Amino acid sequence: MAVIVDIVGIICKIIAGAVSQQLTNEFKEWTCWVIERLVQRAVQRLPKDERDRFGEEWRSHIDEVPGQIGKIVVALNFTRAARKISAMAKAGYRDALPGDNLKRAVDVVASAAFLVAVAPELGLIATILRLTGHGSALVCETRVGLCGRRFEMLRFRIASPYELRGAGSGTHEHREPLTRLGGFLRKTGLYFLPVAINVFRGDMSLIGPLPHPVNIAGQMSQCVPRYDERTKVRPGLVSLATLRSSWEPLSELADDIYYVRNRSLKLDFTIFCQAVRDIWMRREE
């Protein structure tokens, strides 16, 4: 009996050792994968001409750190460093003004208050869209934002998902056949409510140049001088060009560049008041 117990004990130790070794190998493999992903994400935040240099230096430094956990900690620190480097580079590119921080604070407070106020409407519309159609209640359109960074602009779906198959980035959904509910949302402007989420998380601002689709922005940046200057600020819900009805590309660009170069809280307040007045006048008509 004792012999059997010893044999069982030996077998258990062998199994435990094999399992322990396997778990150790798995842990090493997973940590290596996580570290590489962290480094890649950090490097992608950097300016293009700095990515290769920083990537090589950071990987070399991580290899010198003992222990897998220590390597992960260092990789996390590099992601924080990349955010700071990216922020400094963008600030220099944007020609940031002292009032920009206050404007961002106003955007956060206003969008948060608006989302809280319309939360029941957002939930009701999203529920109805899910129950009366197929697919997500929200549509994401890829637009070009601050410093040329792409982001997904949110709004409610107003056309059937089947009508949107094969549509490219930035396609205006209202050009497609609308559903009955979609027509109502389009007419009342309620389909645009989720864009407040973009303002709250920093993709957009209340006032600024309109966010262009990726394909249009790519074409314009190649053909029109100074087009990229309009991306020195966050795109907005309302723009100076909109109020002036500057729908011709060069006229719109001229108004956008004027706004970027002369932006201030006073100008934002003037644009906002004029936009509210125009909306009120259209309601009375």
ABEGO torsion letter per residue (X at the ends): XAAAAAAAAAAAAAAAAAAAAAAAAAAAAAAAAAAAAAAAAAAAABBAAAAAAAAAAAAAAAAABBEAAAAAAAAAAAAAAAAAAAAAAAAAAAGBBAAAAAAAAAAAAAAAAAAAAAAAAAAAAAAAAAAABBEBABBBBBBBBBGGBBBBBBBBBABBAAAABGBBBGBBAAABBBBAAAAAAAAAGAAAAAAAAAAAAGABBABEBBBBBAAAAAAAAAABBGAAAAAABBBBABBAAAAAGBABAAAAAAAAAAAAAABBAAAAAAAAAAAAAAAAAAAAX
